[in-house]
C-alpha cells in the first residue's frame, strides 16, 4: 500500500565546526513493497506462508453489487492486523502495510527436527515501488536492503531504482468510494513499478526465535530513510497433523472407489498447510464399501435407499450425509480413531487427534462438508470432512474443508469468530468460495491462508506442536 506524500523535513548534522547545522532533506515520494511472483501460478502458489495486503482488499477496484468497493469490509481493522507484533511503526503513519513471510528452517535433525529442506534455496519475492500521487520516480536513487537478524541472507542488497524503468503501471480507483470515511490513507491513481526478484534465505541450521525484518532504505544526503519492509515470522515451533484418507463407494454401478486428485499429501504438505508450518501427513488409507455392506446390513441398505430417493427423513441433505457417514463408519469401518490408551473412540471425540477425510461419490450439490457440533450451544468444528463427487479432483476444496476442521470459518461470514470479513468470491484465500453470491465464478486461485488463520489452525486439537526449538 502506498504512503501519503511526505513533506521535506529537517535533519540535524553534527560536525566539528558546526555541530548544530541543519539541512533540509526532501524525502522520497514512494514506498517499496514485497509481493509474491507466484500469485497467478497454479503450480507454485502456496509454497510458503505469505500474508500480504491485496490491492483489492484495500482499494475499491472490484465491482461488487454494481459499484466499486473494497473486498475487505472492515478495512481499518485489517490494516492494523498487519502491524500487530511489529516493533517500530514509523511507516504506519504513511499508510504503509507490511507483508509477512513464514518459512521452514533448513536444519538437520540434531539441530532441530522440525526443520525441512522445503525452503532451503530461499524464497524469491518481487519488489513493487508505489509512487505517491503518480509523481514519477527519481531513477538516480538506490535501494539498500538489509536483514535485522544475521541468520537471514537477503540478495541482492543494493538495487538501483533505474532497474524499475519500463515496468511502470498506472491504474484508476473510483474516487466515489467510501475509503476516506474509513480513515484509511490511500492513493488515487497509484502507479506501481515492479521488479523480480529478491531472495530471502535462512542460513543452514539456524532458527528464528523472534520475528525479524527485511528493511529497505534509501540514502538521502547521508541519511538512511526507511521506505519499505518485510516481516519474517519466527519459526522455532513447527506443527503436525495426521490425516486418515477413507475412500467411500456408494454406487453399485461403479466398481471403482473414488480417489482424490494426484498426490494429496504433496499438495497439502507443500502447497497449503506448510504456509502455517503444519505438516499435514496422510498416515493411513482405507476403503469403506457401502455397496458390499448393504448386502448384509439393513441399516446401510436403508441409508443408500434414502439417498437415492432424496428422502432425508426430516433433515437437510448435508446433515443426512454427515450423520449417516459418521454413524455407519463408527459401526462398520476399520482404522477407527483411538485414544492414547488404544481405546476406540468416536470420530468427533475430543481425544481424537487425527482428522478423517472421506472421499465419496455422493452428489448433493455441494463440494464438501466439515463436521461440527452445536449441542452445547457453542459452535465447534469436528474431526472429519466429506468430499463429494463434483470436487474429488479439487485439492483446494480438500484444503478448504480441512481448514474448517482446523477451526476456520469462511472469510465472508459475519460472525464473532471471524476477525475480518470479505465479500464472497473475490479473493485467493483458501476459505473463500469458488463462486460469488450472484453465481459468477471466483477468478482467483484459492491457495492462501492469512496470518491470523495460521494461528487458529495451530491451536486446533488435531494439530500438535510437534517440534519446539530450545536454542537462541
Beta strands, then each sheet from edge to edge (+ up, - down):
strand 1: 9-12
strand 2: 22-25
strand 3: 30-36
strand 4: 49-51
strand 5: 62-64
strand 6: 67-69
strand 7: 99-102
strand 8: 123-131
strand 9: 142-147
strand 10: 152-155
strand 11: 158-160
strand 12: 168-170
strand 13: 191-202
strand 14: 212-220
strand 15: 223-232
strand 16: 237-249
strand 17: 278-289
strand 18: 354-359
strand 19: 368-373
strand 20: 380-387
strand 21: 463-468
sheet 1: 1+ 2-
sheet 2: 3+ 8- 13+ 10-
sheet 3: 3+ 8- 13+ 12-
sheet 4: 4+ 7- 15- 14+ 9- 11+
sheet 5: 5+ 6-
sheet 6: 17+ 16+ 18+ 20+ 19-
sheet 7: 17+ 16+ 21-
end
